[in-house]
Amino acid sequence: MKTIFIAPLNWGLGHATRDLPLIKAFLERGDKVIIAAHDRAKMLLEPEVPQCEFVDFPEYPIRYPRTSFFVTRFMFIVFPQMLMAMYKEKNRLKELNDKYNFDYIISDNRFCLYLKGVKSYLISHQLRYKLPQPVTKLEFLPEYFTYSYFKNYDKILIPDSDDPDSLTGELSHSMRYLPNENLHYSGILNDVHSKSEKIEKDIDYFIIVSGPEPQRTKLERIIFKQVNSLPGNIVVALGMPEKNYKISQGNATFYTYLNREQMHEYLKRSKFIISRPGYTTVMEMIQFGLEGLFIPTPGQIEQVYLAKYYEEKKWCHCVSQYKLDLANDVENANKYKGFPESLAKSETNVKALLGGYFS
């Protein structure tokens, strides 16, 4: 039996969600899993894997602005707070290792979770950071910053492929500093299972409202105003695990929160997805062969880049939150061809990871 420490980043639910298949695979083979999670990520994981032990951990301070301009605020307010949180998480990790004696450490996009003498792995699909105009020429600076931390891990596990139809584009390819031998492209990772039985597609639109505040709430309000412009049966998931109720509005049903089993069920039954271009959502859509419309979180440069990238590839239509017109944008989205099916399914990728790095 191995003792494994896993810590997902707390920015939204995507990091915790994509770690679930690994967590469940470790549990199935009898390993002990310690999870460092906070707030909504912890609320998602605890009922899914109650046999794990959960520990409190310093969170990275992040609150996306009410406008799309984020760089100045990040540099002068958020970045110093992040450095302090990283210092605290390193000390906390040492304390926990003294108590549990970890065999493996798995960090999902947390920079300082590595220890000498303990096999340490980082899960990330964002090794490069895109910057907005007029500072795009300075992108080498955040890339070097990540390199200074990422080089300390035994391996960077990237939930993507290394072929031309990669899902992340420049975010995790053509590194200036990290050499290829430090990288392992694992293919997609998610905890949904694409079964072969025929499922009735009785949900015309499944809308997933997610992401950091206050932009999650702003999108929720926009959806409330526009949702009934769409025909058919509509389900809306609001991504608030701290609440538990549903309401109906015309032909739409709103759920404050859907657990993973419920999310899987609605994904299987859906014909079309409307959501943020969060990377976990993208991987789930590929697993089920779904098409959709993406609305990137304002100020979240990764999502803005992915939205533009998917538009250029003609895979998926994306629209700014400030310009969203659901009826017209859904009509435009139906002209796109959807994501390629070149990546192996998550189940295969998880088995390969366990055999290759966590045996």
Secondary structure as a PSIPRED ss2 file (coil, helix, strand):
# PSIPRED VFORMAT (PSIPRED V4.0)

   1 M C   1.000  0.000  0.000
   2 K C   1.000  0.000  0.000
   3 T E   0.000  0.000  1.000
   4 I E   0.000  0.000  1.000
   5 F E   0.000  0.000  1.000
   6 I E   0.000  0.000  1.000
   7 A E   0.000  0.000  1.000
   8 P E   0.000  0.000  1.000
   9 L C   1.000  0.000  0.000
  10 N C   1.000  0.000  0.000
  11 W C   1.000  0.000  0.000
  12 G C   1.000  0.000  0.000
  13 L C   1.000  0.000  0.000
  14 G H   0.000  1.000  0.000
  15 H H   0.000  1.000  0.000
  16 A H   0.000  1.000  0.000
  17 T H   0.000  1.000  0.000
  18 R H   0.000  1.000  0.000
  19 D H   0.000  1.000  0.000
  20 L H   0.000  1.000  0.000
  21 P H   0.000  1.000  0.000
  22 L H   0.000  1.000  0.000
  23 I H   0.000  1.000  0.000
  24 K H   0.000  1.000  0.000
  25 A H   0.000  1.000  0.000
  26 F H   0.000  1.000  0.000
  27 L H   0.000  1.000  0.000
  28 E H   0.000  1.000  0.000
  29 R C   1.000  0.000  0.000
  30 G C   1.000  0.000  0.000
  31 D C   1.000  0.000  0.000
  32 K E   0.000  0.000  1.000
  33 V E   0.000  0.000  1.000
  34 I E   0.000  0.000  1.000
  35 I E   0.000  0.000  1.000
  36 A E   0.000  0.000  1.000
  37 A C   1.000  0.000  0.000
  38 H C   1.000  0.000  0.000
  39 D H   0.000  1.000  0.000
  40 R H   0.000  1.000  0.000
  41 A H   0.000  1.000  0.000
  42 K H   0.000  1.000  0.000
  43 M H   0.000  1.000  0.000
  44 L H   0.000  1.000  0.000
  45 L H   0.000  1.000  0.000
  46 E H   0.000  1.000  0.000
  47 P H   0.000  1.000  0.000
  48 E H   0.000  1.000  0.000
  49 V C   1.000  0.000  0.000
  50 P C   1.000  0.000  0.000
  51 Q C   1.000  0.000  0.000
  52 C C   1.000  0.000  0.000
  53 E E   0.000  0.000  1.000
  54 F E   0.000  0.000  1.000
  55 V E   0.000  0.000  1.000
  56 D C   1.000  0.000  0.000
  57 F C   1.000  0.000  0.000
  58 P C   1.000  0.000  0.000
  59 E C   1.000  0.000  0.000
  60 Y C   1.000  0.000  0.000
  61 P C   1.000  0.000  0.000
  62 I C   1.000  0.000  0.000
  63 R C   1.000  0.000  0.000
  64 Y C   1.000  0.000  0.000
  65 P C   1.000  0.000  0.000
  66 R C   1.000  0.000  0.000
  67 T C   1.000  0.000  0.000
  68 S C   1.000  0.000  0.000
  69 F C   1.000  0.000  0.000
  70 F C   1.000  0.000  0.000
  71 V H   0.000  1.000  0.000
  72 T H   0.000  1.000  0.000
  73 R H   0.000  1.000  0.000
  74 F H   0.000  1.000  0.000
  75 M H   0.000  1.000  0.000
  76 F H   0.000  1.000  0.000
  77 I H   0.000  1.000  0.000
  78 V H   0.000  1.000  0.000
  79 F H   0.000  1.000  0.000
  80 P H   0.000  1.000  0.000
  81 Q H   0.000  1.000  0.000
  82 M H   0.000  1.000  0.000
  83 L H   0.000  1.000  0.000
  84 M H   0.000  1.000  0.000
  85 A H   0.000  1.000  0.000
  86 M H   0.000  1.000  0.000
  87 Y H   0.000  1.000  0.000
  88 K H   0.000  1.000  0.000
  89 E H   0.000  1.000  0.000
  90 K H   0.000  1.000  0.000
  91 N H   0.000  1.000  0.000
  92 R H   0.000  1.000  0.000
  93 L H   0.000  1.000  0.000
  94 K H   0.000  1.000  0.000
  95 E H   0.000  1.000  0.000
  96 L H   0.000  1.000  0.000
  97 N H   0.000  1.000  0.000
  98 D H   0.000  1.000  0.000
  99 K H   0.000  1.000  0.000
 100 Y H   0.000  1.000  0.000
 101 N C   1.000  0.000  0.000
 102 F C   1.000  0.000  0.000
 103 D C   1.000  0.000  0.000
 104 Y E   0.000  0.000  1.000
 105 I E   0.000  0.000  1.000
 106 I E   0.000  0.000  1.000
 107 S E   0.000  0.000  1.000
 108 D E   0.000  0.000  1.000
 109 N C   1.000  0.000  0.000
 110 R C   1.000  0.000  0.000
 111 F C   1.000  0.000  0.000
 112 C C   1.000  0.000  0.000
 113 L C   1.000  0.000  0.000
 114 Y C   1.000  0.000  0.000
 115 L E   0.000  0.000  1.000
 116 K C   1.000  0.000  0.000
 117 G C   1.000  0.000  0.000
 118 V E   0.000  0.000  1.000
 119 K E   0.000  0.000  1.000
 120 S E   0.000  0.000  1.000
 121 Y E   0.000  0.000  1.000
 122 L E   0.000  0.000  1.000
 123 I E   0.000  0.000  1.000
 124 S C   1.000  0.000  0.000
 125 H C   1.000  0.000  0.000
 126 Q C   1.000  0.000  0.000
 127 L C   1.000  0.000  0.000
 128 R C   1.000  0.000  0.000
 129 Y C   1.000  0.000  0.000
 130 K C   1.000  0.000  0.000
 131 L C   1.000  0.000  0.000
 132 P C   1.000  0.000  0.000
 133 Q C   1.000  0.000  0.000
 134 P C   1.000  0.000  0.000
 135 V C   1.000  0.000  0.000
 136 T H   0.000  1.000  0.000
 137 K H   0.000  1.000  0.000
 138 L H   0.000  1.000  0.000
 139 E C   1.000  0.000  0.000
 140 F H   0.000  1.000  0.000
 141 L H   0.000  1.000  0.000
 142 P H   0.000  1.000  0.000
 143 E H   0.000  1.000  0.000
 144 Y H   0.000  1.000  0.000
 145 F H   0.000  1.000  0.000
 146 T H   0.000  1.000  0.000
 147 Y H   0.000  1.000  0.000
 148 S H   0.000  1.000  0.000
 149 Y H   0.000  1.000  0.000
 150 F H   0.000  1.000  0.000
 151 K C   1.000  0.000  0.000
 152 N C   1.000  0.000  0.000
 153 Y C   1.000  0.000  0.000
 154 D C   1.000  0.000  0.000
 155 K E   0.000  0.000  1.000
 156 I E   0.000  0.000  1.000
 157 L E   0.000  0.000  1.000
 158 I E   0.000  0.000  1.000
 159 P C   1.000  0.000  0.000
 160 D C   1.000  0.000  0.000
 161 S C   1.000  0.000  0.000
 162 D C   1.000  0.000  0.000
 163 D C   1.000  0.000  0.000
 164 P C   1.000  0.000  0.000
 165 D C   1.000  0.000  0.000
 166 S C   1.000  0.000  0.000
 167 L C   1.000  0.000  0.000
 168 T C   1.000  0.000  0.000
 169 G H   0.000  1.000  0.000
 170 E H   0.000  1.000  0.000
 171 L H   0.000  1.000  0.000
 172 S C   1.000  0.000  0.000
 173 H C   1.000  0.000  0.000
 174 S C   1.000  0.000  0.000
 175 M C   1.000  0.000  0.000
 176 R C   1.000  0.000  0.000
 177 Y C   1.000  0.000  0.000
 178 L C   1.000  0.000  0.000
 179 P C   1.000  0.000  0.000
 180 N H   0.000  1.000  0.000
 181 E H   0.000  1.000  0.000
 182 N H   0.000  1.000  0.000
 183 L E   0.000  0.000  1.000
 184 H E   0.000  0.000  1.000
 185 Y E   0.000  0.000  1.000
 186 S C   1.000  0.000  0.000
 187 G C   1.000  0.000  0.000
 188 I C   1.000  0.000  0.000
 189 L C   1.000  0.000  0.000
 190 N C   1.000  0.000  0.000
 191 D C   1.000  0.000  0.000
 192 V C   1.000  0.000  0.000
 193 H C   1.000  0.000  0.000
 194 S C   1.000  0.000  0.000
 195 K C   1.000  0.000  0.000
 196 S C   1.000  0.000  0.000
 197 E C   1.000  0.000  0.000
 198 K C   1.000  0.000  0.000
 199 I C   1.000  0.000  0.000
 200 E C   1.000  0.000  0.000
 201 K C   1.000  0.000  0.000
 202 D C   1.000  0.000  0.000
 203 I E   0.000  0.000  1.000
 204 D C   1.000  0.000  0.000
 205 Y E   0.000  0.000  1.000
 206 F E   0.000  0.000  1.000
 207 I E   0.000  0.000  1.000
 208 I E   0.000  0.000  1.000
 209 V C   1.000  0.000  0.000
 210 S C   1.000  0.000  0.000
 211 G C   1.000  0.000  0.000
 212 P C   1.000  0.000  0.000
 213 E C   1.000  0.000  0.000
 214 P C   1.000  0.000  0.000
 215 Q H   0.000  1.000  0.000
 216 R H   0.000  1.000  0.000
 217 T H   0.000  1.000  0.000
 218 K H   0.000  1.000  0.000
 219 L H   0.000  1.000  0.000
 220 E H   0.000  1.000  0.000
 221 R H   0.000  1.000  0.000
 222 I H   0.000  1.000  0.000
 223 I H   0.000  1.000  0.000
 224 F H   0.000  1.000  0.000
 225 K H   0.000  1.000  0.000
 226 Q H   0.000  1.000  0.000
 227 V H   0.000  1.000  0.000
 228 N H   0.000  1.000  0.000
 229 S H   0.000  1.000  0.000
 230 L C   1.000  0.000  0.000
 231 P C   1.000  0.000  0.000
 232 G C   1.000  0.000  0.000
 233 N C   1.000  0.000  0.000
 234 I E   0.000  0.000  1.000
 235 V E   0.000  0.000  1.000
 236 V E   0.000  0.000  1.000
 237 A E   0.000  0.000  1.000
 238 L C   1.000  0.000  0.000
 239 G C   1.000  0.000  0.000
 240 M C   1.000  0.000  0.000
 241 P C   1.000  0.000  0.000
 242 E C   1.000  0.000  0.000
 243 K C   1.000  0.000  0.000
 244 N C   1.000  0.000  0.000
 245 Y C   1.000  0.000  0.000
 246 K E   0.000  0.000  1.000
 247 I E   0.000  0.000  1.000
 248 S E   0.000  0.000  1.000
 249 Q E   0.000  0.000  1.000
 250 G C   1.000  0.000  0.000
 251 N C   1.000  0.000  0.000
 252 A E   0.000  0.000  1.000
 253 T E   0.000  0.000  1.000
 254 F E   0.000  0.000  1.000
 255 Y E   0.000  0.000  1.000
 256 T C   1.000  0.000  0.000
 257 Y C   1.000  0.000  0.000
 258 L C   1.000  0.000  0.000
 259 N C   1.000  0.000  0.000
 260 R H   0.000  1.000  0.000
 261 E H   0.000  1.000  0.000
 262 Q H   0.000  1.000  0.000
 263 M H   0.000  1.000  0.000
 264 H H   0.000  1.000  0.000
 265 E H   0.000  1.000  0.000
 266 Y H   0.000  1.000  0.000
 267 L H   0.000  1.000  0.000
 268 K H   0.000  1.000  0.000
 269 R H   0.000  1.000  0.000
 270 S E   0.000  0.000  1.000
 271 K C   1.000  0.000  0.000
 272 F C   1.000  0.000  0.000
 273 I E   0.000  0.000  1.000
 274 I E   0.000  0.000  1.000
 275 S E   0.000  0.000  1.000
 276 R C   1.000  0.000  0.000
 277 P C   1.000  0.000  0.000
 278 G C   1.000  0.000  0.000
 279 Y H   0.000  1.000  0.000
 280 T H   0.000  1.000  0.000
 281 T H   0.000  1.000  0.000
 282 V H   0.000  1.000  0.000
 283 M H   0.000  1.000  0.000
 284 E H   0.000  1.000  0.000
 285 M H   0.000  1.000  0.000
 286 I H   0.000  1.000  0.000
 287 Q H   0.000  1.000  0.000
 288 F H   0.000  1.000  0.000
 289 G C   1.000  0.000  0.000
 290 L C   1.000  0.000  0.000
 291 E C   1.000  0.000  0.000
 292 G E   0.000  0.000  1.000
 293 L E   0.000  0.000  1.000
 294 F E   0.000  0.000  1.000
 295 I C   1.000  0.000  0.000
 296 P C   1.000  0.000  0.000
 297 T C   1.000  0.000  0.000
 298 P C   1.000  0.000  0.000
 299 G C   1.000  0.000  0.000
 300 Q C   1.000  0.000  0.000
 301 I H   0.000  1.000  0.000
 302 E H   0.000  1.000  0.000
 303 Q H   0.000  1.000  0.000
 304 V H   0.000  1.000  0.000
 305 Y H   0.000  1.000  0.000
 306 L H   0.000  1.000  0.000
 307 A H   0.000  1.000  0.000
 308 K H   0.000  1.000  0.000
 309 Y H   0.000  1.000  0.000
 310 Y H   0.000  1.000  0.000
 311 E H   0.000  1.000  0.000
 312 E H   0.000  1.000  0.000
 313 K C   1.000  0.000  0.000
 314 K C   1.000  0.000  0.000
 315 W C   1.000  0.000  0.000
 316 C C   1.000  0.000  0.000
 317 H E   0.000  0.000  1.000
 318 C E   0.000  0.000  1.000
 319 V C   1.000  0.000  0.000
 320 S C   1.000  0.000  0.000
 321 Q H   0.000  1.000  0.000
 322 Y H   0.000  1.000  0.000
 323 K H   0.000  1.000  0.000
 324 L C   1.000  0.000  0.000
 325 D C   1.000  0.000  0.000
 326 L H   0.000  1.000  0.000
 327 A H   0.000  1.000  0.000
 328 N H   0.000  1.000  0.000
 329 D H   0.000  1.000  0.000
 330 V H   0.000  1.000  0.000
 331 E H   0.000  1.000  0.000
 332 N H   0.000  1.000  0.000
 333 A H   0.000  1.000  0.000
 334 N C   1.000  0.000  0.000
 335 K C   1.000  0.000  0.000
 336 Y C   1.000  0.000  0.000
 337 K C   1.000  0.000  0.000
 338 G C   1.000  0.000  0.000
 339 F C   1.000  0.000  0.000
 340 P C   1.000  0.000  0.000
 341 E C   1.000  0.000  0.000
 342 S C   1.000  0.000  0.000
 343 L C   1.000  0.000  0.000
 344 A C   1.000  0.000  0.000
 345 K C   1.000  0.000  0.000
 346 S H   0.000  1.000  0.000
 347 E H   0.000  1.000  0.000
 348 T H   0.000  1.000  0.000
 349 N H   0.000  1.000  0.000
 350 V H   0.000  1.000  0.000
 351 K H   0.000  1.000  0.000
 352 A H   0.000  1.000  0.000
 353 L H   0.000  1.000  0.000
 354 L H   0.000  1.000  0.000
 355 G H   0.000  1.000  0.000
 356 G H   0.000  1.000  0.000
 357 Y H   0.000  1.000  0.000
 358 F C   1.000  0.000  0.000
 359 S C   1.000  0.000  0.000
